[in-house]
Amino acid sequence: MQITRFHPGPRYSQTVVHGDTIYLCGQSAEDEATNVTDQTRIVLERIDKLLAEQGSSKSKLLQVQVWLADMKDYDAMNAVWDAWVDPNNTPGRATLAASMPHNGLLVEVIVIAAK
């Protein structure tokens, strides 16, 4: 099966498509001066855009990993997530705490979706 990479950079591609499966690299907010609510909203908007480029959408999410700098932000992140996710097509999801590469980065989301 063919592998196609979109928006490639020196370390990773934003999107990799293999067959009918879409893999997004970890999405984070570029403006790290905001709170976790704003960062989550920005991340989910980026995911919507990248999936749409491949003819997909959040209703076709298969698996999601949410990484938080601090688990105290779990409820605030979930408030944004719950308003965004397709309630009839929720993906498998894990939420974990992680040391982030930049101090202001509060949330990063990794997505696998179907076309």
C-alpha positions in Angstrom: 0.0 0.0 0.0 1.1 3.5 -0.8 2.2 5.9 2.0 1.7 9.6 1.3 3.1 12.4 3.5 1.6 15.9 3.7 3.2 19.0 5.1 6.5 17.3 5.6 9.2 18.9 7.7 12.7 18.0 8.8 11.5 15.9 11.8 8.0 14.8 10.9 5.0 15.2 8.6 1.8 16.8 9.8 -0.2 14.1 8.1 0.6 10.6 6.9 -1.9 8.6 4.9 -1.6 4.8 4.5 -4.4 3.2 2.6 -7.6 4.5 4.1 -6.0 5.5 7.4 -4.9 9.0 8.4 -2.3 9.6 11.0 -1.8 13.1 12.3 1.3 14.1 14.2 0.9 15.6 17.7 -1.1 18.9 17.3 -0.5 21.7 19.7 -1.3 25.4 19.9 1.2 27.8 18.4 0.2 30.5 20.9 1.5 29.1 24.2 0.5 32.2 26.1 -3.1 31.0 26.3 -4.9 28.7 28.8 -5.7 25.0 28.3 -9.2 25.8 27.1 -8.0 28.1 24.3 -5.1 25.7 23.4 -7.5 22.8 23.2 -9.9 24.8 21.0 -7.0 25.7 18.7 -5.8 22.1 18.5 -9.2 20.7 17.6 -9.6 23.4 14.9 -6.2 22.3 13.4 -7.4 18.6 13.6 -10.6 19.5 11.7 -8.6 21.3 9.0 -6.0 18.5 8.5 -8.7 15.8 8.4 -10.8 17.9 5.9 -7.7 18.1 3.7 -7.9 14.3 3.4 -11.7 14.2 2.9 -12.3 13.0 6.5 -13.8 14.5 9.6 -14.0 14.1 13.4 -16.8 11.6 12.9 -14.2 9.2 11.5 -11.8 9.3 14.4 -10.4 5.9 15.4 -8.0 6.6 18.2 -6.9 9.8 20.0 -4.2 10.4 22.5 -4.4 13.6 24.6 -1.3 14.7 26.4 -1.6 17.3 29.2 1.2 19.2 30.9 -0.8 18.9 34.1 -3.8 16.6 34.9 -5.4 19.5 36.8 -6.4 20.7 33.3 -8.3 17.5 32.6 -11.8 18.9 33.2 -11.2 22.1 31.3 -9.8 20.2 28.3 -12.8 17.8 28.4 -15.3 20.7 28.4 -13.9 21.8 25.0 -13.5 18.2 23.8 -17.1 17.3 24.8 -18.5 20.2 22.8 -16.4 19.3 19.8 -16.4 15.5 19.5 -19.2 13.7 17.5 -21.2 12.1 20.3 -22.4 9.3 17.9 -18.9 8.5 16.8 -16.5 8.8 19.8 -13.1 7.3 19.3 -10.9 5.2 21.5 -9.1 7.8 23.7 -6.3 8.0 26.3 -5.4 11.0 28.3 -2.0 11.2 29.9 0.3 13.7 31.7 3.6 14.5 30.0 6.5 16.7 30.2 6.1 19.1 27.4 9.0 20.5 25.2 8.0 24.1 25.9 6.9 25.6 29.3 3.7 27.2 27.8 2.5 24.1 26.0 -0.4 22.7 27.9 -2.0 20.2 25.6 -1.0 18.0 22.6 -3.4 15.7 20.7 -2.4 12.8 18.4 -5.1 11.4 16.0 -5.6 8.3 13.9 -8.7 8.5 11.6 -10.3 6.7 8.7 -10.8 8.4 5.3 
